[in-house]
Amino acid sequence: MVEVKRALLRRQAREVERVEERSPHWIGEEPLWFVAPDVPPWLHGVRVLERFAPGCYRVGPSSFPFLWIAANELPLCDELVPFLTARSGQALDDFARWVAPRREMEWVLSMVQHMPLSPKVREELMRKLGRSGEPEIEARRQYAVTAATTDEALVWAPQAPCAAGKP
C-alpha cells in the first residue's frame, strides 16, 4: 500500500513540474501506470477495477488516468517484455523460458543473474546458453551458474561484479 501512495505522490509532483516548466501552462493530467506481478487483494476493497485487457485494469475513481498492470496475467508477447519482467513465481519462470531464445546471450545472462528465477529454471537456461568466446560474458555466465547452484550466491546475485568494475 505504501508503494501505491508513493507512486501517487510522484505522479502529482511530475504533474506540477510539467505545469511549471511550460508557458502557456500545461493543462493535462499526468497518468499513473503501476506495474506489479498481481493486483493486491486490498486494492479491490478500496478502488473500482475495470479489466479492459488481460492483466490491464483501470483504477477508479480517479481524476487522472490510473492503470494497474498485473504482469502475471499478461500474455507472452515481444511488445510486452518490459512489463513481463515484473512477473513472479511460476509466471516469471514461464517468461524466462519463453524470452531466452528471443534475446541475446548477454540479456539472458543479466536476467538469470538478477531475477528471482527458480533454481531449476536458472540451471536449465544456463545449460541452453552454452559457452561464449568472450571473457566478460563467460565470467558473467560462470557467476550465474554459481548463483544457480548455491543459496549464498542467490542472496548475493545483485552484488555481482559488473563490466569494467562499474556498479
DSSP file (Angstrom, degrees, kcal/mol; ACC not computed):
  #  RESIDUE AA STRUCTURE BP1 BP2  ACC     N-H-->O    O-->H-N    N-H-->O    O-->H-N    TCO  KAPPA ALPHA  PHI   PSI    X-CA   Y-CA   Z-CA
    1    1 A M     >        0   0    0      0, 0.0     4,-2.1     0, 0.0     5,-0.2   0.000 360.0 360.0 360.0 -38.1    0.0    0.0    0.0
    2    2 A V  H  >  +     0   0    0      1,-0.2     4,-2.5     2,-0.2     5,-0.2   0.890 360.0  56.7 -61.0 -39.5    2.9    2.4    0.8
    3    3 A E  H  > S+     0   0    0      1,-0.2     4,-2.2     2,-0.2    -1,-0.2   0.882 106.8  49.0 -60.4 -38.4    4.3    1.9   -2.7
    4    4 A V  H  > S+     0   0    0      2,-0.2     4,-2.5     1,-0.2    -1,-0.2   0.921 110.2  50.1 -68.2 -43.8    1.0    3.0   -4.2
    5    5 A K  H  X S+     0   0    0     -4,-2.1     4,-2.0     1,-0.2    -2,-0.2   0.902 111.8  48.9 -60.8 -40.8    0.8    6.1   -2.0
    6    6 A R  H  X S+     0   0    0     -4,-2.5     4,-2.6     2,-0.2    -1,-0.2   0.906 110.4  50.7 -65.7 -41.1    4.4    7.0   -3.0
    7    7 A A  H  X S+     0   0    0     -4,-2.2     4,-2.4     1,-0.2    -2,-0.2   0.900 109.5  51.1 -62.9 -40.3    3.6    6.5   -6.7
    8    8 A L  H  X S+     0   0    0     -4,-2.5     4,-2.1     2,-0.2    -1,-0.2   0.904 110.5  48.9 -63.0 -40.6    0.6    8.8   -6.4
    9    9 A L  H  X S+     0   0    0     -4,-2.0     4,-2.3     2,-0.2    -2,-0.2   0.913 111.6  48.5 -65.4 -43.3    2.8   11.4   -4.7
   10   10 A R  H  X S+     0   0    0     -4,-2.6     4,-2.4     2,-0.2    -2,-0.2   0.889 109.5  53.4 -64.0 -39.0    5.4   11.1   -7.5
   11   11 A R  H  X S+     0   0    0     -4,-2.4     4,-2.1     2,-0.2    -1,-0.2   0.928 110.1  47.2 -60.7 -45.6    2.7   11.4  -10.2
   12   12 A Q  H  X S+     0   0    0     -4,-2.1     4,-2.1     1,-0.2    -2,-0.2   0.901 111.0  51.6 -63.8 -41.2    1.4   14.6   -8.6
   13   13 A A  H  X S+     0   0    0     -4,-2.3     4,-2.3     1,-0.2    -1,-0.2   0.902 109.9  49.5 -63.4 -40.8    4.9   16.0   -8.3
   14   14 A R  H  X S+     0   0    0     -4,-2.4     4,-2.4     2,-0.2    -1,-0.2   0.887 108.3  53.4 -65.5 -38.3    5.5   15.3  -12.0
   15   15 A E  H  X S+     0   0    0     -4,-2.1     4,-1.8     2,-0.2    -1,-0.2   0.917 109.2  48.6 -62.3 -42.6    2.3   17.0  -13.0
   16   16 A V  H  X S+     0   0    0     -4,-2.1     4,-2.5     2,-0.2    -2,-0.2   0.916 109.9  52.7 -63.6 -43.0    3.3   20.1  -11.1
   17   17 A E  H  X S+     0   0    0     -4,-2.3     4,-2.2     1,-0.2    -2,-0.2   0.923 108.0  50.7 -56.8 -45.4    6.7   20.1  -12.8
   18   18 A R  H  < S+     0   0    0     -4,-2.4     8,-0.5     1,-0.2     4,-0.4   0.869 111.3  48.1 -63.8 -36.2    5.0   19.9  -16.2
   19   19 A V  H >< S+     0   0    0     -4,-1.8     3,-0.7     1,-0.2     7,-0.3   0.919 114.5  46.1 -68.0 -43.4    2.8   22.8  -15.4
   20   20 A E  H 3< S+     0   0    0     -4,-2.5    -2,-0.2     1,-0.2    -1,-0.2   0.789 109.0  54.2 -72.5 -28.3    5.7   24.9  -14.1
   21   21 A E  T 3< S+     0   0    0     -4,-2.2     2,-0.4    -5,-0.2    -1,-0.2   0.505 100.7  67.6 -88.7  -2.1    8.1   24.2  -16.9
   22   22 A R  S <  S-     0   0    0     -3,-0.7     4,-0.2    -4,-0.4     0, 0.0  -0.905  70.5-133.0-122.2 146.5    5.8   25.3  -19.8
   23   23 A S  S    S+     0   0    0     -2,-0.4     2,-0.2     1,-0.1    -3,-0.0  -0.951 100.7  37.4-136.1 119.3    4.4   28.5  -21.0
   24   24 A P  S    S-     0   0    0      0, 0.0    -1,-0.1     0, 0.0     3,-0.1   0.527 119.6-102.5 -68.0 159.7    1.5   28.6  -21.6
   25   25 A H        -     0   0    0     -2,-0.2     2,-0.2     1,-0.1    -6,-0.2  -0.208  30.2-112.9 -58.4 138.8    0.9   26.2  -18.7
   26   26 A W        -     0   0    0     -8,-0.5    -1,-0.1    -7,-0.3    -4,-0.1  -0.544  29.0-171.2 -68.8 134.3    0.3   22.6  -19.5
   27   27 A I        +     0   0    0     -2,-0.2    -1,-0.1    -3,-0.1    -2,-0.1   0.213  44.9 108.6-116.9  15.2   -3.3   21.7  -18.6
   28   28 A G        -     0   0    0    -13,-0.1     2,-0.5     1,-0.0    -9,-0.0  -0.067  69.4-108.7 -80.9-174.7   -3.3   17.9  -19.0
   29   29 A E        -     0   0    0      0, 0.0    -2,-0.1     0, 0.0    -1,-0.0  -0.983  25.3-129.7-118.2 125.4   -3.4   15.1  -16.4
   30   30 A E        -     0   0    0     -2,-0.5   -15,-0.1   -19,-0.1     2,-0.1  -0.609  29.0-137.2 -72.3 124.3   -0.3   13.1  -15.7
   31   31 A P        -     0   0    0      0, 0.0     2,-0.4     0, 0.0    35,-0.2  -0.326   7.0-142.7 -78.8 166.4   -1.2    9.4  -15.9
   32   32 A L  E     -a   66   0A   0     33,-2.6    35,-3.1    -2,-0.1     2,-0.5  -0.986  13.1-174.1-130.6 122.5   -0.1    6.7  -13.5
   33   33 A W  E     -a   67   0A   0     -2,-0.4     2,-0.6    33,-0.2    35,-0.2  -0.975   8.4-164.9-113.3 118.9    0.8    3.2  -14.6
   34   34 A F  E     -a   68   0A   0     33,-2.9    35,-3.4    -2,-0.5     2,-0.5  -0.920   3.1-164.4-107.1 122.3    1.5    0.8  -11.8
   35   35 A V  E     +a   69   0A   0     -2,-0.6    35,-0.2    33,-0.2     3,-0.1  -0.927  23.9 142.9-111.7 126.2    3.3   -2.4  -12.7
   36   36 A A  E     -a   70   0A   0     33,-2.3    35,-2.8    -2,-0.5    36,-0.3  -0.945  60.8-101.3-150.8 165.4    3.3   -5.3  -10.3
   37   37 A P  S    S-     0   0    0      0, 0.0    35,-2.5     0, 0.0    36,-0.3   0.914  99.9  -3.3 -59.1 -42.1    3.1   -9.1  -10.5
   38   38 A D  S    S-     0   0    0     33,-0.2    33,-0.1    32,-0.1    31,-0.1  -0.847  79.1 -93.0-140.7 172.0   -0.6   -9.1   -9.4
   39   39 A V        -     0   0    0     -2,-0.3     5,-0.0    31,-0.1    31,-0.0  -0.856  50.3-123.3 -87.6 122.3   -3.4   -6.9   -8.3
   40   40 A P    >>  -     0   0    0      0, 0.0     3,-1.2     0, 0.0     4,-0.8  -0.404  12.9-124.1 -69.0 143.8   -3.2   -6.9   -4.4
   41   41 A P  H >> S+     0   0    0      0, 0.0     4,-0.7     0, 0.0     3,-0.7   0.840 108.1  61.2 -55.5 -35.9   -6.4   -8.0   -2.7
   42   42 A W  H >> S+     0   0    0      1,-0.2     4,-0.9     2,-0.2     3,-0.6   0.810  94.5  63.5 -63.9 -28.4   -6.6   -4.8   -0.7
   43   43 A L  H X> S+     0   0    0     -3,-1.2     4,-2.1     1,-0.3     3,-0.6   0.863  95.8  57.9 -65.9 -34.7   -6.9   -2.7   -3.9
   44   44 A H  H << S+     0   0    0     -4,-0.8    -1,-0.3    -3,-0.7    -2,-0.2   0.818 106.0  51.8 -61.8 -29.5  -10.2   -4.4   -4.7
   45   45 A G  H << S+     0   0    0     -4,-0.7    -1,-0.2    -3,-0.6    -2,-0.2   0.715 119.0  31.7 -80.6 -21.3  -11.6   -3.2   -1.4
   46   46 A V  H << S+     0   0    0     -4,-0.9     2,-0.3    -3,-0.6    -2,-0.2   0.567 120.4  37.1-114.2 -12.1  -10.6    0.5   -1.8
   47   47 A R  S  < S-     0   0    0     -4,-2.1     2,-0.6    -5,-0.2    -1,-0.1  -0.917  75.5-114.5-136.9 162.0  -10.9    1.1   -5.6
   48   48 A V  E     -B   60   0A   0     12,-3.1    12,-2.4    -2,-0.3     2,-0.5  -0.884  32.3-158.8 -96.6 124.6  -13.1    0.0   -8.5
   49   49 A L  E     -B   59   0A   0     -2,-0.6     2,-0.6    10,-0.2    10,-0.2  -0.911   7.9-168.4-109.7 128.9  -11.1   -2.0  -11.0
   50   50 A E  E     -B   58   0A   0      8,-2.3     8,-2.7    -2,-0.5     2,-0.5  -0.952  14.4-146.3-116.8 112.1  -12.2   -2.3  -14.6
   51   51 A R  E     +B   57   0A   0     -2,-0.6     6,-0.2     6,-0.2    -2,-0.0  -0.659  27.2 165.4 -78.1 121.9  -10.4   -5.0  -16.6
   52   52 A F  E     +     0   0A   0      4,-2.0    -1,-0.2    -2,-0.5     5,-0.1   0.510  67.9   4.5-115.7  -8.6  -10.0   -3.9  -20.2
   53   53 A A  E >  S-B   56   0A   0      3,-1.2     3,-2.5     0, 0.0    -1,-0.4  -0.950 103.1 -62.7-161.6 162.5   -7.4   -6.3  -21.4
   54   54 A P  T 3  S-     0   0    0      0, 0.0     3,-0.1     0, 0.0    19,-0.0  -0.340 124.7  -1.5 -55.6 121.2   -5.6   -9.3  -19.9
   55   55 A G  T 3  S+     0   0    0      1,-0.2    15,-3.0    -2,-0.1     2,-0.5   0.460 110.6 109.4  79.4   2.5   -3.6   -8.0  -17.0
   56   56 A C  E <   +BC  53  69A   0     -3,-2.5    -4,-2.0    13,-0.2    -3,-1.2  -0.951  41.8 176.8-119.9 126.0   -4.7   -4.4  -17.5
   57   57 A Y  E     -BC  51  68A   0     11,-2.3    11,-2.6    -2,-0.5     2,-0.5  -0.975  27.1-137.6-129.9 136.9   -7.1   -2.6  -15.2
   58   58 A R  E     -BC  50  67A   0     -8,-2.7    -8,-2.3    -2,-0.4     2,-0.5  -0.808  26.9-146.3 -85.1 133.7   -8.4    1.0  -15.0
   59   59 A V  E     -B   49   0A   0      7,-3.1     7,-0.3    -2,-0.5   -10,-0.2  -0.898  28.5-126.2-107.1 127.4   -8.4    2.0  -11.4
   60   60 A G  E     +B   48   0A   0    -12,-2.4   -12,-3.1    -2,-0.5     2,-0.1  -0.862  69.0  33.7-140.7 173.8  -11.1    4.3  -10.2
   61   61 A P  S    S+     0   0    0      0, 0.0     2,-0.3     0, 0.0    -1,-0.1   0.617  81.2 141.2 -69.7 147.4  -12.4    6.6   -9.0
   62   62 A S        -     0   0    0     -2,-0.1     4,-0.1     1,-0.0    -2,-0.0  -0.981  52.6-145.3-155.5 141.5   -9.6    8.8  -10.2
   63   63 A S  S    S+     0   0    0     -2,-0.3    -3,-0.1     2,-0.1    -1,-0.0   0.447  91.8  42.6 -86.2  -0.3   -9.3   12.3  -11.7
   64   64 A F  S    S-     0   0    0    -35,-0.0     2,-0.4   -32,-0.0   -34,-0.1  -0.918 107.0 -77.6-137.6 161.3   -6.4   11.1  -13.9
   65   65 A P        -     0   0    0      0, 0.0   -33,-2.6     0, 0.0     2,-0.5  -0.505  52.8-180.0 -64.5 118.4   -5.7    8.0  -16.0
   66   66 A F  E     -a   32   0A   0     -2,-0.4    -7,-3.1    -7,-0.3     2,-0.4  -0.972   0.9-179.2-127.9 113.2   -4.7    5.3  -13.5
   67   67 A L  E     -aC  33  58A   0    -35,-3.1   -33,-2.9    -2,-0.5     2,-0.5  -0.913  16.2-156.6-116.6 140.8   -3.8    1.9  -14.8
   68   68 A W  E     -aC  34  57A   0    -11,-2.6   -11,-2.3    -2,-0.4     2,-0.6  -0.975   9.9-161.2-112.9 124.1   -2.7   -1.2  -12.9
   69   69 A I  E     -aC  35  56A   0    -35,-3.4   -33,-2.3    -2,-0.5     2,-1.0  -0.922   3.2-159.7-110.1 112.7   -0.7   -3.7  -15.0
   70   70 A A  E >>  -a   36   0A   0    -15,-3.0     3,-1.9    -2,-0.6     4,-0.6  -0.786   4.9-165.2 -93.0  97.4   -0.7   -7.2  -13.4
   71   71 A A  G >4 S+     0   0    0    -35,-2.8     3,-1.0    -2,-1.0    16,-0.2   0.804  82.8  61.3 -58.1 -35.4    2.4   -8.7  -15.1
   72   72 A N  G 34 S+     0   0    0    -35,-2.5    -1,-0.3   -36,-0.3   -34,-0.1   0.715 106.5  48.1 -66.2 -18.3    1.5  -12.3  -14.2
   73   73 A E  G <4 S+     0   0    0     -3,-1.9    -1,-0.2   -36,-0.3    -2,-0.2   0.557  88.5 105.8 -96.5 -10.2   -1.7  -12.0  -16.2
   74   74 A L  S << S-     0   0    0     -3,-1.0   -19,-0.1    -4,-0.6     2,-0.1  -0.376  74.9-112.2 -72.5 147.6   -0.2  -10.5  -19.3
   75   75 A P        -     0   0    0      0, 0.0     2,-1.0     0, 0.0     5,-0.1  -0.447  35.1-102.8 -72.9 153.6    0.2  -12.7  -22.5
   76   76 A L        +     0   0    0     -2,-0.1     2,-0.3     3,-0.0     3,-0.0  -0.686  65.4 139.0 -79.0 106.3    3.7  -13.6  -23.5
   77   77 A C    >   -     0   0    0     -2,-1.0     3,-1.9     1,-0.1     4,-0.3  -0.991  60.8-116.9-150.1 149.1    4.5  -11.3  -26.5
   78   78 A D  G >  S+     0   0    0     -2,-0.3     3,-1.4     1,-0.3    -1,-0.1   0.817 110.6  59.6 -54.7 -37.8    7.6   -9.3  -27.5
   79   79 A E  G 3  S+     0   0    0      1,-0.3    -1,-0.3     2,-0.1     4,-0.1   0.729 106.0  49.5 -65.7 -20.7    5.9   -5.9  -27.2
   80   80 A L  G X> S+     0   0    0     -3,-1.9     4,-2.5     1,-0.2     3,-1.3   0.367  73.3 111.0-100.6   4.4    5.2   -6.6  -23.5
   81   81 A V  H <> S+     0   0    0     -3,-1.4     4,-1.4    -4,-0.3    -1,-0.2   0.862  74.4  56.9 -51.3 -43.8    8.7   -7.7  -22.4
   82   82 A P  H 34 S+     0   0    0      0, 0.0    -1,-0.3     0, 0.0    -2,-0.1   0.860 115.3  38.8 -58.0 -32.0    9.3   -4.5  -20.3
   83   83 A F  H X4 S+     0   0    0     -3,-1.3     3,-1.8     1,-0.2    -2,-0.2   0.833 108.3  62.2 -82.9 -34.9    6.2   -5.3  -18.3
   84   84 A L  H >< S+     0   0    0     -4,-2.5     3,-1.8     1,-0.3    -1,-0.2   0.737  87.8  72.3 -65.4 -22.9    6.7   -9.1  -18.2
   85   85 A T  T 3< S+     0   0    0     -4,-1.4    -1,-0.3     1,-0.3    -2,-0.1   0.645  86.7  66.7 -67.6 -11.6    9.9   -8.6  -16.3
   86   86 A A  T <  S+     0   0    0     -3,-1.8    -1,-0.3   -50,-0.1   -14,-0.2   0.400  78.4 117.2 -87.5   3.1    7.7   -7.7  -13.3
   87   87 A R    <   -     0   0    0     -3,-1.8     2,-0.3   -16,-0.2   -49,-0.1  -0.117  48.0-157.6 -64.8 167.6    6.3  -11.3  -13.1
   88   88 A S    >>  -     0   0    0    -51,-0.2     3,-1.0   -52,-0.1     4,-0.8  -0.952  44.9  -4.8-142.8 162.5    6.9  -13.5  -10.1
   89   89 A G  H >> S-     0   0    0     -2,-0.3     4,-1.9    27,-0.3     3,-0.6  -0.194 125.5  -7.8  59.4-140.2    6.9  -17.2   -9.2
   90   90 A Q  H 3> S+     0   0    0      1,-0.2     4,-2.7     2,-0.2    -1,-0.2   0.843 135.0  58.7 -60.1 -36.1    5.8  -19.7  -11.9
   91   91 A A  H <> S+     0   0    0     -3,-1.0     4,-2.0     1,-0.2    -1,-0.2   0.870 105.9  49.2 -63.2 -35.8    4.8  -16.9  -14.2
   92   92 A L  H <X S+     0   0    0     -4,-0.8     4,-2.6    -3,-0.6    -2,-0.2   0.914 110.7  49.7 -68.2 -42.9    8.4  -15.5  -14.1
   93   93 A D  H  X S+     0   0    0     -4,-1.9     4,-2.3     2,-0.2    -2,-0.2   0.916 110.6  50.3 -60.5 -43.2    9.8  -18.9  -14.8
   94   94 A D  H  X S+     0   0    0     -4,-2.7     4,-2.0     1,-0.2    -1,-0.2   0.912 111.3  49.0 -60.9 -42.7    7.4  -19.3  -17.8
   95   95 A F  H  X S+     0   0    0     -4,-2.0     4,-3.2     2,-0.2     5,-0.3   0.926 109.2  52.2 -61.5 -45.9    8.5  -15.9  -19.1
   96   96 A A  H  X S+     0   0    0     -4,-2.6     4,-1.9     1,-0.2    -2,-0.2   0.916 111.0  46.5 -60.0 -45.4   12.2  -16.7  -18.7
   97   97 A R  H  < S+     0   0    0     -4,-2.3    -1,-0.2     1,-0.2    -2,-0.2   0.893 116.7  45.5 -63.1 -39.0   11.8  -19.9  -20.7
   98   98 A W  H  < S+     0   0    0     -4,-2.0    -2,-0.2    -5,-0.2     4,-0.2   0.908 116.9  41.9 -71.1 -43.3    9.8  -18.1  -23.4
   99   99 A V  H >X S+     0   0    0     -4,-3.2     3,-1.7     1,-0.2     4,-0.7   0.773  93.8  80.7 -80.7 -26.7   12.1  -15.0  -23.7
  100  100 A A  G >< S+     0   0    0     -4,-1.9     3,-1.0     1,-0.3    -1,-0.2   0.876  94.5  44.9 -53.0 -47.2   15.5  -16.7  -23.6
  101  101 A P  G 34 S+     0   0    0      0, 0.0    -1,-0.3     0, 0.0    -2,-0.1   0.634 111.2  57.0 -73.1  -8.6   15.6  -17.8  -27.3
  102  102 A R  G <4 S+     0   0    0     -3,-1.7     2,-0.3    -4,-0.2    -2,-0.2   0.518 102.9  59.3 -96.3  -7.5   14.3  -14.3  -28.3
  103  103 A R  S << S-     0   0    0     -3,-1.0     2,-0.0    -4,-0.7     0, 0.0  -0.801  89.2 -93.0-123.6 162.0   17.1  -12.3  -26.7
  104  104 A E     >  -     0   0    0     -2,-0.3     4,-2.1     1,-0.1     3,-0.3  -0.289  42.0-107.5 -68.7 158.2   20.9  -12.0  -27.0
  105  105 A M  H  > S+     0   0    0      1,-0.2     4,-2.9     2,-0.2     5,-0.2   0.880 118.0  54.2 -56.3 -42.7   23.0  -14.0  -24.6
  106  106 A E  H  > S+     0   0    0      1,-0.2     4,-2.2     2,-0.2    -1,-0.2   0.892 108.1  49.7 -62.5 -39.4   24.1  -11.0  -22.6
  107  107 A W  H  > S+     0   0    0     -3,-0.3     4,-2.2     2,-0.2    -1,-0.2   0.926 112.9  47.0 -62.9 -45.2   20.5  -10.0  -22.0
  108  108 A V  H  X S+     0   0    0     -4,-2.1     4,-2.9     2,-0.2     5,-0.2   0.907 110.3  52.7 -65.5 -41.7   19.6  -13.5  -20.8
  109  109 A L  H  X S+     0   0    0     -4,-2.9     4,-2.5     1,-0.2    -1,-0.2   0.917 109.2  49.5 -59.1 -42.9   22.6  -13.7  -18.6
  110  110 A S  H  X S+     0   0    0     -4,-2.2     4,-2.1     2,-0.2     5,-0.2   0.910 111.5  49.1 -62.4 -42.0   21.6  -10.5  -16.9
  111  111 A M  H  X S+     0   0    0     -4,-2.2     4,-2.4     1,-0.2    -2,-0.2   0.942 113.0  46.5 -61.8 -47.6   18.1  -11.8  -16.4
  112  112 A V  H  < S+     0   0    0     -4,-2.9     5,-0.2     1,-0.2    -2,-0.2   0.878 115.3  48.0 -62.7 -37.5   19.4  -15.1  -14.9
  113  113 A Q  H  < S+     0   0    0     -4,-2.5    -1,-0.2    -5,-0.2    -2,-0.2   0.846 123.9  26.2 -72.6 -35.1   21.8  -13.2  -12.7
  114  114 A H  H  < S+     0   0    0     -4,-2.1    -2,-0.2    -5,-0.2    -3,-0.2   0.612 101.4  81.2-111.5 -14.1   19.4  -10.6  -11.3
  115  115 A M  S  < S-     0   0    0     -4,-2.4     2,-2.4    -5,-0.2    42,-0.0  -0.716  82.2-113.9-100.3 149.2   15.9  -12.0  -11.4
  116  116 A P        +     0   0    0      0, 0.0   -27,-0.3     0, 0.0   -23,-0.1  -0.354  53.6 162.7 -79.2  63.5   14.4  -14.4   -8.8
  117  117 A L        -     0   0    0     -2,-2.4   -27,-0.1    -5,-0.2   -24,-0.0  -0.386  47.2 -95.7 -74.8 158.1   14.1  -17.4  -11.0
  118  118 A S     >  -     0   0    0    -29,-0.2     4,-2.6     1,-0.1     5,-0.2  -0.456  33.8-116.1 -68.8 149.9   13.6  -20.9   -9.6
  119  119 A P  H  > S+     0   0    0      0, 0.0     4,-2.6     0, 0.0     5,-0.2   0.875 115.2  56.0 -55.2 -37.9   16.9  -22.8   -9.3
  120  120 A K  H  > S+     0   0    0      2,-0.2     4,-2.3     1,-0.2     5,-0.1   0.935 111.3  41.2 -61.0 -47.8   15.6  -25.4  -11.8
  121  121 A V  H  > S+     0   0    0      2,-0.2     4,-2.6     1,-0.2     5,-0.2   0.883 112.7  55.3 -69.6 -38.4   14.8  -22.8  -14.5
  122  122 A R  H  X S+     0   0    0     -4,-2.6     4,-2.0     2,-0.2    -2,-0.2   0.945 111.8  43.3 -58.0 -49.1   18.1  -20.9  -13.8
  123  123 A E  H  X S+     0   0    0     -4,-2.6     4,-2.2     1,-0.2    -2,-0.2   0.911 112.2  53.8 -63.8 -43.0   20.1  -24.1  -14.3
  124  124 A E  H  X S+     0   0    0     -4,-2.3     4,-1.9    -5,-0.2    -2,-0.2   0.917 110.5  46.1 -57.7 -46.4   18.1  -25.0  -17.4
  125  125 A L  H  X S+     0   0    0     -4,-2.6     4,-1.8     1,-0.2    -1,-0.2   0.884 110.2  53.2 -66.3 -38.9   18.7  -21.7  -19.0
  126  126 A M  H  X S+     0   0    0     -4,-2.0     4,-1.1    -5,-0.2    -1,-0.2   0.885 108.3  50.5 -66.4 -37.1   22.4  -21.8  -18.2
  127  127 A R  H  < S+     0   0    0     -4,-2.2     3,-0.3     1,-0.2    -1,-0.2   0.911 111.2  49.2 -63.6 -41.6   22.7  -25.2  -19.9
  128  128 A K  H  < S+     0   0    0     -4,-1.9    -2,-0.2     1,-0.2    -1,-0.2   0.807 104.0  60.5 -68.9 -29.7   21.0  -23.9  -23.0
  129  129 A L  H  < S-     0   0    0     -4,-1.8    -1,-0.2     1,-0.1    -2,-0.2   0.840  85.2-173.0 -69.2 -32.6   23.2  -20.8  -23.2
  130  130 A G     <  -     0   0    0     -4,-1.1     2,-0.3    -3,-0.3    -1,-0.1  -0.272  36.6 -39.8  69.6-161.7   26.4  -22.8  -23.6
  131  131 A R        -     0   0    0     -4,-0.1     2,-0.3    10,-0.0     7,-0.0  -0.713  49.2-148.5-105.1 153.2   29.8  -21.1  -23.6
  132  132 A S        -     0   0    0     -2,-0.3     6,-0.0     2,-0.2    -2,-0.0  -0.854  16.8-136.9-116.1 152.9   30.9  -17.9  -25.1
  133  133 A G  S    S+     0   0    0     -2,-0.3    -1,-0.1     4,-0.0    -2,-0.0   0.607  80.9  94.6 -81.4 -11.8   34.3  -16.9  -26.5
  134  134 A E     >  -     0   0    0      1,-0.1     4,-2.6     2,-0.0     5,-0.2  -0.707  69.6-146.8 -86.5 124.7   34.1  -13.5  -24.8
  135  135 A P  H  > S+     0   0    0      0, 0.0     4,-2.4     0, 0.0     5,-0.2   0.878  96.7  50.5 -58.0 -41.3   35.9  -13.5  -21.4
  136  136 A E  H  > S+     0   0    0      2,-0.2     4,-2.0     1,-0.2     5,-0.2   0.931 113.7  43.9 -64.9 -45.2   33.5  -10.9  -19.9
  137  137 A I  H  > S+     0   0    0      1,-0.2     4,-2.6     2,-0.2    -1,-0.2   0.897 113.4  52.1 -66.1 -39.5   30.4  -12.8  -20.9
  138  138 A E  H  X S+     0   0    0     -4,-2.6     4,-2.7     2,-0.2    -2,-0.2   0.883 108.2  51.4 -64.5 -37.8   31.9  -16.1  -19.8
  139  139 A A  H  X S+     0   0    0     -4,-2.4     4,-2.1    -5,-0.2    -1,-0.2   0.914 112.0  46.2 -64.6 -41.9   32.7  -14.6  -16.4
  140  140 A R  H  X S+     0   0    0     -4,-2.0     4,-2.4     2,-0.2    -2,-0.2   0.896 112.1  51.8 -65.8 -39.5   29.1  -13.5  -16.0
  141  141 A R  H  X S+     0   0    0     -4,-2.6     4,-2.4     2,-0.2    -2,-0.2   0.930 109.9  48.7 -61.4 -45.9   27.9  -16.9  -17.2
  142  142 A Q  H  X S+     0   0    0     -4,-2.7     4,-2.3     1,-0.2    -1,-0.2   0.894 110.4  51.1 -63.1 -39.6   30.1  -18.6  -14.6
  143  143 A Y  H  X S+     0   0    0     -4,-2.1     4,-2.5     1,-0.2    -1,-0.2   0.923 110.3  49.3 -62.4 -43.4   28.8  -16.3  -11.9
  144  144 A A  H  X S+     0   0    0     -4,-2.4     4,-1.8     2,-0.2    -2,-0.2   0.874 108.9  52.8 -64.6 -36.7   25.2  -17.1  -12.9
  145  145 A V  H  X S+     0   0    0     -4,-2.4     4,-1.0     2,-0.2    -1,-0.2   0.925 110.1  48.3 -62.4 -43.9   26.0  -20.8  -12.8
  146  146 A T  H >X S+     0   0    0     -4,-2.3     4,-1.3     1,-0.2     3,-0.7   0.913 109.8  52.1 -61.3 -42.9   27.3  -20.4   -9.3
  147  147 A A  H 3< S+     0   0    0     -4,-2.5     7,-0.3     1,-0.2    -1,-0.2   0.836 106.8  54.6 -62.3 -32.2   24.2  -18.5   -8.4
  148  148 A A  H 3< S+     0   0    0     -4,-1.8    -1,-0.2     1,-0.2    -2,-0.2   0.743 114.1  39.6 -73.1 -22.4   22.1  -21.3   -9.7
  149  149 A T  H << S+     0   0    0     -4,-1.0     2,-0.4    -3,-0.7    -2,-0.2   0.552 111.1  53.6-109.2  -8.1   23.8  -23.9   -7.6
  150  150 A T     X  -     0   0    0     -4,-1.3     4,-1.6     1,-0.1    -1,-0.1  -0.990  61.4-147.6-132.4 134.4   24.3  -22.2   -4.2
  151  151 A D  H  > S+     0   0    0     -2,-0.4     4,-1.7     1,-0.2     5,-0.1   0.870 101.3  57.7 -62.1 -36.7   21.8  -20.4   -2.0
  152  152 A E  H  > S+     0   0    0      1,-0.2     4,-1.6     2,-0.2    -1,-0.2   0.911 105.3  49.5 -62.7 -42.3   24.5  -18.0   -0.8
  153  153 A A  H  > S+     0   0    0     -7,-0.3     4,-0.8     1,-0.2    -1,-0.2   0.863 106.2  57.1 -65.6 -34.4   25.2  -16.8   -4.3
  154  154 A L  H >< S+     0   0    0     -4,-1.6     3,-0.7    -7,-0.3    -1,-0.2   0.904 106.4  49.5 -62.3 -39.8   21.5  -16.3   -4.9
  155  155 A V  H 3< S+     0   0    0     -4,-1.7    -1,-0.2     1,-0.2    -2,-0.2   0.879 117.7  40.4 -64.6 -37.3   21.3  -14.0   -2.0
  156  156 A W  H >< S+     0   0    0     -4,-1.6     3,-2.3     1,-0.2    -1,-0.2   0.384  80.4 109.4 -95.3   3.9   24.3  -12.0   -3.3
  157  157 A A  G X< S+     0   0    0     -4,-0.8     3,-1.9    -3,-0.7    -1,-0.2   0.848  74.6  57.6 -51.6 -40.7   23.4  -12.0   -7.0
  158  158 A P  G 3  S+     0   0    0      0, 0.0    -1,-0.3     0, 0.0    -2,-0.1   0.728 103.2  56.4 -63.9 -16.9   22.6   -8.3   -7.0
  159  159 A Q  G <  S+     0   0    0     -3,-2.3    -2,-0.2    -4,-0.1     3,-0.1   0.271  79.1 135.8 -95.4  11.1   26.2   -7.6   -5.8
  160  160 A A    <   -     0   0    0     -3,-1.9   -20,-0.0    -4,-0.1    -3,-0.0  -0.221  66.0 -95.5 -59.7 146.6   27.8   -9.5   -8.7
  161  161 A P        -     0   0    0      0, 0.0     2,-0.2     0, 0.0    -1,-0.1  -0.355  43.8-148.1 -64.1 144.9   30.8   -7.8  -10.4
  162  162 A C    >   -     0   0    0      4,-0.3     3,-1.5     1,-0.1     2,-0.1  -0.553  31.3 -68.1-108.5 173.5   29.9   -5.7  -13.4
  163  163 A A  G >  S+     0   0    0      1,-0.3     3,-2.1    -2,-0.2    -1,-0.1  -0.353 116.7   0.1 -60.7 137.5   31.8   -4.9  -16.6
  164  164 A A  G 3  S-     0   0    0      1,-0.3    -1,-0.3    -3,-0.1     0, 0.0   0.726 124.5 -71.4  54.8  26.5   34.8   -2.6  -16.1
  165  165 A G  G <  S+     0   0    0     -3,-1.5    -1,-0.3     1,-0.2    -2,-0.2   0.612  90.2 149.3  70.8  11.9   34.2   -2.5  -12.4
  166  166 A K    <         0   0    0     -3,-2.1    -4,-0.3     1,-0.1    -1,-0.2  -0.566 360.0 360.0 -78.7 142.6   31.2   -0.3  -12.7
  167  167 A P              0   0    0      0, 0.0    -1,-0.1     0, 0.0    -2,-0.0   0.492 360.0 360.0 -71.6 360.0   28.5   -0.8  -10.0
